[in-house]
Amino acid sequence: MYETTLWLFSMCLLLGAVVGLLAGLLGIGGGLLVVPALVWLLPKAGIVSHLVMHIALATSLASIVMTSMASARNHFKLGNIDFSVVKILAPGIIVGGLGGSIVAEIIPSDYLPKIFAVIVLCLAIQMLLSMKVINSKPLPNPLACVSSGGIIGLISSLAGIGGGSLTVPYLSYYGIEMRRAIGTSSLVGFLIAVSGMIGFIYAGAGSEALPAFSVGYVYLPALFGIAATSMIATRYGAALVSRLPTPTLKKLFAVLLLVISIKMFLS
């Protein structure tokens, strides 16, 4: 058992480095890669099939807690976070994040990869087409914002992502400057990840089928491996932005996501 756990930890160190590098270079959320990678790695470490997707989603969200916290701190120092927007979105975001973990527990495990695949497919198309809609309208009324936050939180939690791919376009649509939209999204992503992670921990608590070193559905060896290298690699990815053709790389990454989503949907 310890040999396979050590192997998985080593693989997650490599995964974290790749995720961190791409996150810094392309500005994408790590969950889009972490979840499918863990879906492939966890069975090889002896994790039973009906728990794989739950553990992948929960562990991805737990890793996003760490990375989004660091990102939100940096954006706070730069004055890029609009706390009035966070305040109005937060109730829906938190409820949606928790709701995603509840829905994931109710849905048969065979359907979860397909739901993830559909979400990733939509995000990949958005990324590939670089769809940017700018609107000068103010944010809608508080109830509509809470509802929107709930949908963003629910979808993000179900996909194990921080929701930046949803939050940034939403805020941009209502005329919020891109710099502040990204900064605000980092704090919103932290709230999604925390609420989703707590929900998955609670949902998995007491399950005898979970592997050792688990806290609910969060698998600690994978979490620590991803977190250890991703937070370091992000800095190097950010440093490469001015040296590499990032728009082209972003489109290539979107194509990779399309392939991953189709493969997961058909498997």
NUMAR-109955 format. One record per residue (C-alpha): x, y, z; residue number from 0. Coordinates in nm, 4 decimals, always signed. Example, Ala and Ser with C-alpha at 12.3 -4.5 7.8 and 13.67 -1.06 7.14 Angstrom:
BEGIN
+1.2300	-0.4500	+0.7800	0
+1.3670	-0.1060	+0.7140	1
//
This chain:
BEGIN
+0.0000	+0.0000	+0.0000	0
+0.2734	+0.2446	+0.0974	1
+0.4571	+0.1827	-0.2311	2
+0.1538	+0.2795	-0.4393	3
+0.0873	+0.5811	-0.2163	4
+0.4452	+0.6994	-0.2618	5
+0.4160	+0.6428	-0.6377	6
+0.0971	+0.8487	-0.6517	7
+0.2577	+1.1261	-0.4453	8
+0.5528	+1.1352	-0.6870	9
+0.3232	+1.1523	-0.9875	10
+0.1252	+1.4336	-0.8253	11
+0.4477	+1.6282	-0.7708	12
+0.4959	+1.6143	-1.1478	13
+0.1289	+1.6939	-1.2101	14
+0.1488	+1.9959	-0.9795	15
+0.4521	+2.1284	-1.1664	16
+0.2733	+2.1012	-1.5018	17
-0.0477	+2.2538	-1.3650	18
+0.1366	+2.5394	-1.1954	19
+0.3397	+2.6181	-1.5063	20
+0.0301	+2.6285	-1.7274	21
-0.1673	+2.8267	-1.4712	22
+0.1018	+3.0938	-1.4574	23
+0.1573	+3.0967	-1.8326	24
-0.1997	+3.0757	-1.9596	25
-0.4018	+3.1983	-1.6618	26
-0.6115	+2.8807	-1.6525	27
-0.7502	+2.6986	-1.3517	28
-0.5635	+2.3892	-1.2414	29
-0.8779	+2.1821	-1.1916	30
-0.9236	+2.1470	-1.5670	31
-0.6102	+1.9300	-1.5701	32
-0.6027	+1.7969	-1.2136	33
-0.9382	+1.6176	-1.2305	34
-0.8787	+1.4142	-1.5508	35
-0.5204	+1.3393	-1.4417	36
-0.6401	+1.2062	-1.1052	37
-0.9163	+1.0065	-1.2740	38
-0.6359	+0.8297	-1.4624	39
-0.3909	+0.8031	-1.1685	40
-0.6148	+0.7044	-0.8773	41
-0.7223	+0.3589	-1.0076	42
-0.3546	+0.2750	-1.0604	43
-0.3019	+0.3490	-0.6911	44
-0.5725	+0.1008	-0.5947	45
-0.8632	+0.3417	-0.5431	46
-1.1950	+0.1690	-0.6106	47
-1.3658	+0.2894	-0.9271	48
-1.6884	+0.4241	-0.7761	49
-1.4888	+0.6637	-0.5535	50
-1.2412	+0.7893	-0.8134	51
-1.4420	+1.0844	-0.9456	52
-1.5476	+1.2036	-0.5995	53
-1.1877	+1.1920	-0.4745	54
-1.0606	+1.3652	-0.7902	55
-1.3122	+1.6504	-0.7560	56
-1.2587	+1.6930	-0.3814	57
-0.8786	+1.6832	-0.4048	58
-0.8791	+1.9269	-0.6954	59
-1.0913	+2.1744	-0.4973	60
-0.8639	+2.1353	-0.1941	61
-0.5587	+2.2181	-0.4063	62
-0.7401	+2.5233	-0.5455	63
-0.7972	+2.6476	-0.1895	64
-0.4212	+2.6896	-0.1539	65
-0.3471	+2.8336	-0.4965	66
-0.6457	+3.0702	-0.5060	67
-0.5626	+3.1978	-0.1577	68
-0.2133	+3.2922	-0.2748	69
-0.3535	+3.4500	-0.5921	70
-0.6200	+3.6454	-0.4010	71
-0.3549	+3.7784	-0.1608	72
-0.1465	+3.9078	-0.4511	73
-0.4464	+4.0706	-0.6191	74
-0.5495	+4.2274	-0.2864	75
-0.2078	+4.3933	-0.2581	76
-0.2511	+4.5295	-0.6113	77
-0.6014	+4.6594	-0.5367	78
-0.7613	+4.4365	-0.7971	79
-1.0428	+4.2918	-0.5830	80
-1.3869	+4.4540	-0.5872	81
-1.5203	+4.3527	-0.2464	82
-1.8657	+4.4957	-0.3174	83
-1.8999	+4.2421	-0.6006	84
-1.7629	+3.9586	-0.3852	85
-2.0109	+4.0480	-0.1118	86
-2.3105	+4.0286	-0.3439	87
-2.1977	+3.7058	-0.5141	88
-2.0708	+3.5270	-0.2019	89
-2.4016	+3.3846	-0.0662	90
-2.4846	+3.2168	-0.3965	91
-2.1238	+3.1082	-0.4532	92
-2.1029	+2.9372	-0.1124	93
-2.4417	+2.7677	-0.1425	94
-2.3618	+2.6614	-0.4991	95
-2.0214	+2.5234	-0.3974	96
-2.1792	+2.3162	-0.1220	97
-2.4628	+2.2188	-0.3562	98
-2.2170	+2.0822	-0.6107	99
-2.0801	+1.8357	-0.3559	100
-2.4340	+1.7297	-0.2612	101
-2.5337	+1.6792	-0.6255	102
-2.2125	+1.4815	-0.6873	103
-2.3040	+1.2524	-0.3966	104
-2.6573	+1.1967	-0.5285	105
-2.5694	+1.1399	-0.8952	106
-2.4552	+0.7856	-0.9836	107
-2.0752	+0.7803	-1.0030	108
-2.0834	+0.6634	-1.3674	109
-2.2443	+0.9920	-1.4713	110
-1.9984	+1.2259	-1.2996	111
-1.7218	+1.1950	-1.5626	112
-1.9753	+1.2735	-1.8343	113
-2.0987	+1.5838	-1.6496	114
-1.7377	+1.6951	-1.6048	115
-1.6733	+1.6293	-1.9739	116
-1.9669	+1.8474	-2.0842	117
-1.8569	+2.1351	-1.8579	118
-1.4972	+2.1149	-1.9828	119
-1.6177	+2.0952	-2.3432	120
-1.8085	+2.4230	-2.3036	121
-1.5124	+2.5932	-2.1333	122
-1.2730	+2.4678	-2.4016	123
-1.4936	+2.6070	-2.6797	124
-1.5111	+2.9411	-2.4982	125
-1.1329	+2.9430	-2.4628	126
-1.0765	+2.8339	-2.8234	127
-1.3011	+3.1021	-2.9673	128
-1.1797	+3.3641	-2.7176	129
-1.5353	+3.4865	-2.6761	130
-1.5322	+3.8194	-2.4950	131
-1.8545	+4.0083	-2.4466	132
-1.8255	+4.3510	-2.2912	133
-2.1366	+4.5238	-2.1658	134
-2.1741	+4.8610	-1.9969	135
-2.4774	+4.7550	-1.7928	136
-2.4430	+4.7519	-1.4135	137
-2.4691	+4.4291	-1.2204	138
-2.8298	+4.3049	-1.1914	139
-3.0310	+4.3177	-0.8703	140
-2.8984	+4.1300	-0.5634	141
-3.1313	+3.8313	-0.6086	142
-3.0146	+3.7820	-0.9676	143
-2.6503	+3.8099	-0.8571	144
-2.7035	+3.5523	-0.5818	145
-2.8679	+3.3204	-0.8346	146
-2.5815	+3.3705	-1.0803	147
-2.3316	+3.3037	-0.8019	148
-2.5180	+2.9857	-0.7152	149
-2.4987	+2.8588	-1.0725	150
-2.1273	+2.9453	-1.0981	151
-2.0565	+2.7743	-0.7646	152
-2.2597	+2.4648	-0.8513	153
-2.0990	+2.4126	-1.1926	154
-1.7495	+2.4844	-1.0597	155
-1.7853	+2.2449	-0.7674	156
-1.9170	+1.9705	-0.9961	157
-1.6129	+2.0189	-1.2216	158
-1.3602	+2.0587	-0.9392	159
-1.2500	+2.4027	-1.0634	160
-1.2217	+2.7476	-0.9112	161
-1.4705	+2.8996	-1.1513	162
-1.2494	+3.1677	-1.3061	163
-1.3555	+3.0554	-1.6539	164
-1.7125	+3.1392	-1.5545	165
-1.6683	+3.4311	-1.3160	166
-1.4376	+3.6446	-1.5323	167
-1.6680	+3.6441	-1.8408	168
-1.9679	+3.7100	-1.6140	169
-1.8056	+4.0137	-1.4546	170
-1.6684	+4.1370	-1.7877	171
-2.0176	+4.1178	-1.9352	172
-2.1309	+4.3712	-1.6779	173
-1.8520	+4.6131	-1.7601	174
-1.6082	+4.5367	-1.4785	175
-1.2526	+4.6093	-1.5899	176
-1.0646	+4.2917	-1.6815	177
-0.7926	+4.3486	-1.4222	178
-1.0488	+4.3784	-1.1436	179
-1.2598	+4.0950	-1.2875	180
-0.9605	+3.8589	-1.2666	181
-0.8667	+3.9772	-0.9178	182
-1.2234	+3.9473	-0.7916	183
-1.2508	+3.6043	-0.9530	184
-0.9488	+3.4837	-0.7535	185
-1.1287	+3.5519	-0.4242	186
-1.4553	+3.4091	-0.5588	187
-1.2607	+3.0971	-0.6602	188
-1.1290	+3.0646	-0.3061	189
-1.4869	+3.0710	-0.1709	190
-1.6003	+2.8118	-0.4272	191
-1.3082	+2.5822	-0.3457	192
-1.3529	+2.6094	+0.0320	193
-1.7285	+2.5487	+0.0256	194
-1.6991	+2.2658	-0.2268	195
-1.4144	+2.1037	-0.0337	196
-1.6068	+2.1195	+0.2942	197
-1.9078	+1.9618	+0.1243	198
-1.6995	+1.6763	-0.0167	199
-1.5268	+1.6200	+0.3174	200
-1.8630	+1.5960	+0.4923	201
-2.0101	+1.3734	+0.2196	202
-1.7202	+1.1287	+0.2411	203
-1.6849	+1.1255	+0.6191	204
-1.7280	+0.7789	+0.7676	205
-1.6995	+0.5888	+0.4395	206
-1.5077	+0.2682	+0.5063	207
-1.4157	+0.2257	+0.1383	208
-1.1970	+0.5373	+0.1333	209
-0.8194	+0.4837	+0.1219	210
-0.5893	+0.5645	+0.4117	211
-0.4747	+0.9262	+0.4440	212
-0.8148	+1.0585	+0.3344	213
-1.0144	+1.3393	+0.4941	214
-1.3593	+1.2739	+0.3587	215
-1.3101	+1.2537	-0.0171	216
-0.9921	+1.4633	-0.0058	217
-0.6913	+1.2366	-0.0630	218
-0.3974	+1.3942	+0.1212	219
-0.1019	+1.2337	-0.0650	220
-0.2365	+1.3655	-0.3968	221
-0.3210	+1.7048	-0.2448	222
+0.0212	+1.7584	-0.0885	223
+0.1993	+1.6439	-0.4047	224
+0.0034	+1.8827	-0.6288	225
+0.0268	+2.1763	-0.3885	226
+0.3998	+2.1327	-0.3208	227
+0.5033	+2.1999	-0.6800	228
+0.2143	+2.3940	-0.8344	229
+0.2594	+2.7025	-0.6180	230
+0.6289	+2.7183	-0.7088	231
+0.5819	+2.6435	-1.0795	232
+0.3190	+2.9183	-1.1151	233
+0.5892	+3.1813	-1.0722	234
+0.7967	+3.0350	-1.3533	235
+0.4938	+3.0139	-1.5778	236
+0.4176	+3.3816	-1.5172	237
+0.7794	+3.4675	-1.6040	238
+0.7422	+3.2932	-1.9430	239
+0.4371	+3.4942	-2.0489	240
+0.6413	+3.7592	-2.2333	241
+0.8716	+3.5004	-2.3961	242
+0.6247	+3.2531	-2.5444	243
+0.3262	+3.2948	-2.7824	244
+0.0638	+3.2572	-2.5091	245
-0.2445	+3.3161	-2.7329	246
-0.1355	+3.0286	-2.9566	247
-0.0527	+2.8078	-2.6584	248
-0.3905	+2.8861	-2.5062	249
-0.5673	+2.7663	-2.8199	250
-0.3562	+2.4492	-2.8235	251
-0.4496	+2.3912	-2.4601	252
-0.8163	+2.4393	-2.5495	253
-0.7807	+2.1702	-2.8170	254
-0.6254	+1.9402	-2.5547	255
-0.9239	+2.0043	-2.3282	256
-1.1585	+1.9187	-2.6146	257
-0.9841	+1.5853	-2.6578	258
-0.9918	+1.5162	-2.2828	259
-1.3615	+1.6023	-2.2543	260
-1.4597	+1.3844	-2.5505	261
-1.2514	+1.0954	-2.4202	262
-1.4072	+1.1188	-2.0724	263
-1.7571	+1.1453	-2.2169	264
-1.7135	+0.8363	-2.4333	265
-1.5287	+0.6243	-2.1760	266
//
